[in-house]
Amino acid sequence: MQWIIIFIFCTFFIFTLTNQWLSQSRKYESVSSVASSYDAWTDDRILENLWGEHIHLGFYEKPRMKKDFRKAKVDFVHELVHWSGLDKLPKGSRVLDVGCGIGGSARILSDYYGFDVIGISISQQQIKRANELTVNKDFCRFEVMNALDLKFEKGSFDGVWSVEAGPHILDKQTFADEMLRVLRPGGVLAVADWNQRDSKMHPFNIFEKFIMNQLLTQWTHPEFSSIEGFKNNLLNSPYCGSSVESSNWTRYTIQSWNESIYEGVRRPSSILKLGLRSLIKAFREIPTILMMRWSFAIGLMEFGVFKSRG
């Protein structure tokens, strides 16, 4: 009798999860749909409880390297700072974090490097939570703002930082233009994003189109740019002041997809304490995470980093 009950429960759980994933997509419809998705993800606290204050990927110096996932995320911030040259800016420099999440990167930029940081997000709940988690509010502040309409004067910042925000933005050229517009001459731009393979050079087959569609609709992405595509967006901007460099960091970040699932095993209480509904919501993300891992492994997706001087 006990095994029958367990079987019925597991069948119901799998059916519920499959139904949610197939029928309840989070397709991009507008800026408001992105804001609503992140409001929900912030309110339920699943990502924060499971992954900590950073919801971006981590950095692993070697394949299959053993490292705490949360430490890898912090390491990623420092690696991008050093690679981009942001660490060459003096303390007190003004830095804008575009798509700041709940403020993990912004707090490191402020507390560790001594920058005066403003973080922006389209999500009101993310900004509320970022402010709640921030102690040093004099030099690390957060505002609700659209990345395509930055409310700052031209050349307002010494540095502009953006990690994994671009896939949620439809107009990639305006995204590039606005970041470079508010960057002062000689300032430092540091961007990291999920990118797709260049489909003009290597068109997607039917199966790859299906996978890409799922990666877009499950996490409110209008479209992915390629590494070369976004590099050209930066170069073609009227505000581009110098050369633009890009690099593919897939090999340093791909382990994050596995680790993001393993965290549920390592820290089960972080999800269980939120209740059954949150547990189902957490399991709902696993198929998309596995698709992402596979897509990055075969080169369908690439992790691009970009840097430029204003």
N, C-alpha and C positions, 0 to 999 in steps of 0.2 A: 504493500500500500504506500509506503514511504517513497519508493522509487517512482511510482505512478504520479505522485504529487510533484516530485522533483521534475519529472519529464513534462508534465503539464505546465509547470511554472516556466521551465526553460523554453518550451515551444511558444508560450505566450510572449515571453520576453523577446525572443528572436523575431517573432511576427511583428511585434510592436516596433522594434528597432528598424526592421526592413521597411515597414510601412512609412515610418517617419522619414527615412532617408530618401525613398523613392517619390513620395507624394508631397512632402513639405520642404521643397527647396527654398533657398533664400536668394532668389534671383535678383540681380541688380535692376532696379527700376528708376532710381533717382538718387540724389545725394541723401535724401530723407531715408531711403531704405538702408543705406550704409549706416547712418546715424542710429536708426532703430535697431539694427542688428547688434551694433556695439553697445548700445544702451542695455539690451537684453543680456549680452555676454558679460557685461560688467555687473549688472544687478544680481545675476545668479551666482556670481563669485566662483564659478567652476574653474575658469582659467587661472585666476589669482591663487586659489587654494591649491591647485595642482602644479602650476608652473612658477608661482611667485609673481613678483612685480614686473617681470619682463615677459611679454607675449611673443617676442621674436625668436628666431632660431639661435642656436649656440655655435661656438667656434671650437673645433677639434683639430689640433695640429697634425694628428696622424689618424688614418682610418682605424675604426674600431677601438679608438683610445678610450680608456675608462676615465670618466670624469663626471662629477656631479652635474646634472643638467642645468641647475640654477647657476652654478659657477661658470659653466660653458657660456651661458647667456651674458654674464658679466664680462667674461673674457672677450666675447664678441664685440662689446662696446669699446673696450680698450684697443682691440686689434684694428677696428675701423677708425678710431681716433688717430692711431699712429700711422696707418696706411694713408689716410687722407691728408695728414699734415696738420690736423686740427690742434694737435698738442704743441705746435710751434707758436700758436697764438698766446699772447701774454694773459696772465690772470686778470680778471675783470672784463675780458672781452665779452661782447654781447653775442649770444648764440640763440638761434631759433630752431626749435625741434618741431618739424612738421609731421603731424600724425603721431603724437606723443604717447598714445595709450594711457596707462595710468601712471606715467611719469618715471618709470625705472631708469631709462637712459638719461633723461634730463637731470635727475638727481645725481647720477654719477658725474655728468659733465659739470655740474655746479659744485658738488661736494669734493670731488677728487681733483678736478682740473681748475677749480676756482673761477669758472665762467659765470656770467650773469645770464641766466637762461629763461626763455619764455617758451613754453610748450603749447601747441594748439592741437585740437581735435574737433571733428564735427560732432562728436558724441558728448552730450551734456553730462551723462553719467560717468564717462571716463574722466572728464575734467573735475567733476565733483570728487571722485575717488582719488585722483592724483593730488588734489589739494589736501584731502584728508591724510594722505600718506606722507606729505612733505612737511618737514620741520623747518627748514631754512627758507621761509617764504619771502625773505627780502631779496634773495638771489636765485630763486627758482619758483616761477609763477606759471599759471596755466589759464588759458582762455578758450572758449568755444569759438571756432573760426573755420571757415571753408578755405582749404588750401588753394583753391582757384581764385580766391578773392582776399588776399592778405591785406589786413588793415594797417599796413605799415608803409612809411615813406621809402622811396628808393634809397638803397644804400644804408639801411638802418642797422644792419647786423654785420659783425666781423666773421661770423660763421653760420652756416645753415646746415642742419642735420635732418635726415629723414630715413627711417628704416621701415621697410615693408608697408609703406602707405600707398605707393604708386598703383598696385593692382586694383585698388578700390576707386581709382580716379579715371573717368572716361577720357577727358581731354588731356592727353599726356603733354602736348606742346605748351598749353597754358600752365600746367603743373611745373614744367621746367622753367618757363618764363617767369613765373611769380617767385620761385625760389631764387633765381639769379637776379631778379629786379631788386629784391630787398637786401642783396649781398653787396657790401661796399667794395670798391676797387681794391684788389689785393686780398680780399677775404677768402675763406675756405668753404667749399661745398663738399659735403660728404653724404652720399646716398647709397642705400642698399635695398635691393628689391628682388622679388620673385619675377623671373622673366621666362617667356616661352622661347622655344627654338625659332630661328628665323624661318617663317613659313614661306617667304618668297623664294628663298634659296632651297629649302627642303619642305615642300608641301606636305600637309598632314594627310594620312590615309583615313578611311572611314572609321576605323577603330580609334585612331588617335583623336579624331574630331569628337567622338563620343566622350573620350576621357577628358579632353579639354573643356567640353561643355559642362561636364560634372564639376570640374575644378572651378569653373566660373560661377555656376549657379548655387553650389553648396555654401560658398562663403562670400556672397555678395560682391563678386568681381565683375565689372563690365567687360574688361579685356586685359590681357597681359601684353606688354610690349616686349620686343626682343632686346638683348643687350645692345646690339648695334642700333636698333631703332631708337632707344631712349638716349643713347650717346649722341645720335644725330639731332634729337630734340634739343639737347643742351647746346650742341654746336650751332644749330640754326637759330637759336634765340637771339634777339637783338640785344640782350643784356649779357651775352657771353663775352667775357673779357680776356680769356686766354684759352689754351688748349684744354681738352677734356680727356681724361684717362679712364679706362674701364678695365675690369678684371672679372674672371669667372671664379667664384668662391664655392662652387658646388661641392668640391671635395672636402672643404673645411666645415661645411654646414649640414651635409646630407644625413649624418648620423642623428641629427636632432629629431628627425621624423620618428625613428625607432624609439629614441629616448622619451619623446612626448607621450608615447603609449606606455612605456615601462614605468613612468612616474606613477601611473595609477596602481601598479603592483607594489612599488616601493613605498608609496604614501596612500594606501587605501583609505585611511581615515579622513583624508582631505576631501574625498568625494562622498564617502558613506555618511559623514556627519551632516551633509546637505540634504539627505533624504533620497528616496527611491526615484523621484522624478528627475533629480539632478544626475543620478547614476545612469538612467536611461539616456538623458541628454548627452552625457559624457561618452557613452558607448556609441551614440549616433555619429560621432565625429570620426570613429576609427576607420570606416571605409574610405573617407576622403583623405585622411592622413596616409593610409597605405597607398592610395592612388598617387598622392604627392610624392611619396618616397620612391615609388616605381618610376614616375615620370622624370624625376631628377636623376635617377640611376641610369636611364636609357638616353638621356639628353633631350627628352621632350620639353623639360623645364630646366632652367639654369638659374643659378643665384648670382646676380650681377651686382658689382659695386662700382661706384662712379665718384670721381673727384675732379675738382676744377678750382681755379683761382679767379676771383671776381675781376 
